[in-house]
Amino acid sequence: MVPQTDEARLTEAEVYAVVHAAVKDALLDALGTALLLGFSLAFLWVGTSALLTEPSTAQAGVGIATVALSVVLAAMALDYLPKIRG
């Protein structure tokens, strides 16, 4: 193990800034995951209800599309697909 010199140590303010940024990022990630899963459940409910109530060709298409969208949203929330941001 390499002993730390005074130049390699972080000040208390620098440690606080790093920890604050990390916690903020983690909380926002958790909130974003929960929101994406919530939207996914809502789309799944809308899609299945569209498929089960008076099925017609157009309504079946809308139901299948919304169920597919809910699966994609859930996969993105759980990091099975890449996110749509740069």
Secondary structure, DSSP 8 states (H G I E B T S, - for coil): -----TTT---HHHHHHHHHHHHHHHHHHHHHHHHHHHHHHHHHHHHHHHHHSS--HHHHHHHHHHHHHHHHHHHHHTTSS--S--
